[in-house]
């Protein structure tokens, strides 16, 4: 077992170890469990969110053992980098890795549980959500700020931004952090970063208008690229789903 614990939480090492080593038999399941397992643990009055990454395929077990950082390690390091940049994300606490001499097995990322009022997803499922356009414009400014700080969040998708409402202002927090790139981005890369967020043309128009104001680009230039990127992503997504259905049919 390899572990790294934030210096602010080293006093809770024994409790953290116990939570990880007894993950399957303890904790409270939280959120979507389809791809990876999420559980909540209460340690000294704090609610911690522990994400258990599934064991990768054999090729990636070799890659993560010798060549690449694990998803848990990247999540922890990227969270600390975001905080240094003044970008919201739940407080990173620790990561754990389990390896054999030749293969990588399980990994866990621990962060402080953050209660939010909504995620970006609610904006896509309820177009009449109170102050919908104000929140969407604030989210677009938040994304522009990410880009200005050279953060390319590759998993910029509906469930990965938590939103807290403070009177007439909004705070945004990124989660599911293991896929990020850091470095300056050209205009095309910035706008394509919106491609996974919504299928609603009306929302893309609002985000395009706000990003155009932030970047001093024309609305038409931003919208045409953002909408075409959205359509291209959707076509690719459903093409992959159709292919998976065909493969499952042959398996049966």
C-alpha positions in Angstrom: 0.0 0.0 0.0 1.2 3.5 -0.9 -0.5 6.5 0.6 -0.1 10.3 0.6 -2.0 12.2 3.2 -2.4 16.0 3.4 -0.4 17.5 6.3 -3.6 18.9 7.6 -5.0 15.4 8.1 -2.1 13.3 9.2 -3.6 13.2 12.7 -6.4 11.1 11.2 -4.1 8.6 9.5 -5.4 5.6 11.5 -9.0 6.4 10.7 -8.2 7.0 7.1 -6.4 3.7 6.8 -9.3 1.9 8.4 -11.8 3.5 6.0 -9.7 2.4 3.0 -8.9 -1.1 4.2 -12.6 -1.7 5.1 -14.1 0.2 2.2 -16.3 -2.6 0.9 -17.8 -3.3 4.3 -18.2 0.3 5.7 -19.2 3.8 4.6 -22.4 5.1 3.0 -22.8 4.7 -0.8 -23.1 8.1 -2.5 -24.0 9.1 -6.0 -23.6 7.1 -9.2 -21.9 3.8 -8.7 -21.7 2.7 -12.4 -18.1 3.3 -13.2 -16.4 3.8 -9.9 -17.6 3.4 -6.3 -18.2 6.5 -4.1 -18.7 6.3 -0.3 -19.0 8.8 2.5 -17.2 8.4 5.8 -17.5 10.4 9.0 -14.1 11.1 10.6 -13.9 13.4 13.7 -17.1 15.3 12.6 -16.0 15.7 9.0 -17.7 14.0 6.2 -15.2 12.6 3.7 -15.9 11.5 0.1 -13.8 8.4 -0.9 -13.7 7.4 -4.5 -12.6 3.9 -5.3 -11.3 3.5 -8.8 -12.0 0.1 -10.4 -9.0 -2.2 -11.2 -7.8 -1.3 -14.7 -7.4 -3.8 -17.5 -4.2 -5.7 -17.7 -2.4 -3.3 -20.1 -3.2 -0.3 -17.9 -2.2 -2.3 -14.8 1.3 -2.4 -16.3 1.1 1.2 -17.4 0.0 2.6 -14.0 2.5 0.4 -12.3 5.6 1.7 -14.2 4.7 4.5 -16.6 1.8 6.6 -15.6 0.4 8.3 -12.5 -2.7 6.7 -11.1 -6.1 8.3 -11.4 -6.1 8.8 -7.6 -2.7 10.5 -7.6 -3.6 12.8 -10.5 -6.9 13.7 -8.7 -5.1 14.6 -5.6 -2.3 16.6 -7.3 -4.7 18.4 -9.7 -7.0 19.3 -6.8 -4.0 20.9 -4.9 -3.0 22.8 -8.1 -6.6 24.1 -8.6 -6.6 25.4 -5.0 -3.3 27.1 -5.6 -4.8 28.8 -8.6 -7.9 29.9 -6.7 -10.2 27.5 -8.5 -12.9 25.8 -6.5 -12.7 22.0 -5.8 -13.5 19.9 -2.6 -10.5 19.9 -0.2 -8.1 17.1 -1.2 -7.2 14.9 1.8 -5.3 11.8 0.6 -4.8 9.1 -2.0 -4.1 5.4 -1.6 -2.6 2.9 -4.1 -2.3 -0.9 -4.0 0.2 -2.6 -6.2 2.0 -5.9 -6.7 5.6 -6.0 -7.8 4.4 -6.1 -11.5 0.9 -4.8 -11.6 -1.2 -1.9 -10.4 -4.5 -2.8 -8.6 -6.8 -0.5 -6.6 -6.6 3.2 -5.9 -8.6 5.6 -3.8 -9.0 9.4 -3.7 -10.2 11.0 -0.5 -11.6 14.6 -0.4 -13.9 16.5 1.9 -17.6 16.1 1.0 -19.0 19.4 -0.3 -22.7 20.0 -0.2 -24.0 21.9 -3.2 -27.3 23.4 -4.3 -27.1 21.9 -7.8 -24.8 20.7 -10.5 -24.6 21.9 -14.1 -26.7 18.9 -15.0 -29.8 20.5 -13.4 -29.5 23.4 -15.9 -29.7 20.9 -18.8 -32.7 19.0 -17.4 -34.8 22.0 -16.2 -34.6 25.0 -18.5 -36.9 26.9 -16.1 -34.6 26.5 -13.1 -34.7 29.8 -11.1 -32.2 32.3 -12.5 -31.2 29.8 -15.2 -29.6 32.3 -17.5 -27.7 34.1 -14.7 -26.2 30.8 -13.4 -25.3 29.8 -17.0 -23.6 33.1 -17.7 -21.7 32.9 -14.3 -20.6 29.3 -15.2 -19.3 30.5 -18.6 -17.3 33.2 -16.8 -16.0 30.5 -14.5 -14.9 28.4 -17.5 -13.3 31.5 -19.1 -11.3 32.0 -15.9 -10.2 28.3 -16.0 -8.9 28.9 -19.6 -7.2 32.2 -18.6 -5.4 30.3 -15.8 -4.3 27.6 -18.4 -6.6 24.8 -17.0 -8.1 22.5 -19.7 -10.6 20.4 -17.8 -11.0 17.5 -20.2 -14.0 16.0 -18.3 -15.9 19.3 -18.5 -19.3 17.5 -18.5 -22.7 18.1 -16.8 -22.1 16.2 -13.5 -18.6 17.5 -12.9 -19.3 21.0 -11.7 -20.9 21.6 -8.3 -22.7 24.9 -7.8 -23.4 26.7 -4.5 -25.8 29.7 -4.5 -24.9 32.7 -2.4 -27.7 35.3 -2.6 -27.2 36.6 -6.1 -23.7 35.1 -6.8 -22.6 31.6 -7.5 -19.5 29.5 -6.6 -18.4 26.6 -8.8 -16.4 23.5 -7.8 -14.8 21.0 -10.1 -14.9 17.2 -9.3 -13.8 14.1 -11.1 -10.4 15.7 -11.7 -8.1 12.9 -13.0 -8.2 14.2 -16.7 -6.7 17.7 -17.0 -4.1 19.5 -19.0 -2.2 22.6 -18.0 -0.9 25.1 -20.5 -2.0 28.0 -22.8 -4.9 27.1 -25.1 -5.8 28.5 -28.5 -9.3 29.8 -29.3 -10.4 26.5 -30.8 -9.3 24.4 -27.8 -11.1 26.8 -25.4 -14.4 26.7 -27.3 -14.3 22.9 -27.8 -14.0 22.6 -24.1 -17.8 23.3 -24.0 -18.7 20.4 -26.3 -19.8 17.9 -23.7 -22.0 20.2 -21.6 -25.4 20.3 -23.2 -27.5 19.4 -26.3 -29.7 22.5 -26.0 -29.0 25.1 -28.7 -30.5 27.8 -26.4 -27.9 27.1 -23.7 -25.1 27.1 -26.3 -26.3 30.5 -27.5 -26.2 32.0 -24.0 -22.7 30.5 -23.2 -21.4 31.7 -26.6 -22.7 35.2 -26.0 -21.1 35.4 -22.5 -17.8 33.9 -23.7 -17.7 36.3 -26.6 -18.0 39.2 -24.1 -15.2 37.8 -22.0 -12.9 37.1 -24.8 -13.7 40.1 -27.1 -14.5 37.7 -29.9 -17.6 38.0 -32.1 -20.7 36.0 -31.1 -20.9 34.3 -34.5 -17.3 33.1 -34.3 -17.8 31.6 -30.8 -21.3 30.2 -31.4 -20.5 28.6 -34.8 -17.6 26.7 -33.3 -19.3 25.8 -30.0 -22.4 24.5 -31.7 -20.5 22.5 -34.3 -18.3 21.0 -31.6 -21.4 20.1 -29.6 -23.0 18.4 -32.5 -19.7 16.5 -33.4 -19.4 15.3 -29.8 -23.0 14.0 -29.8 -22.5 12.2 -33.1 -19.4 10.5 -31.8 -21.1 9.6 -28.5 -24.1 8.0 -30.1 -21.9 6.2 -32.7 -20.0 4.6 -29.9 -23.2 3.6 -28.1 -24.5 2.0 -31.3 -21.2 0.1 -31.7 -21.4 -1.1 -28.1 -24.9 -2.4 -28.6 -23.8 -4.4 -31.6 -20.8 -5.9 -29.8 -23.1 -6.9 -26.9 -25.5 -8.5 -29.3 -22.7 -10.7 -30.7 -21.7 -11.6 -27.2 -25.2 -12.9 -26.5 
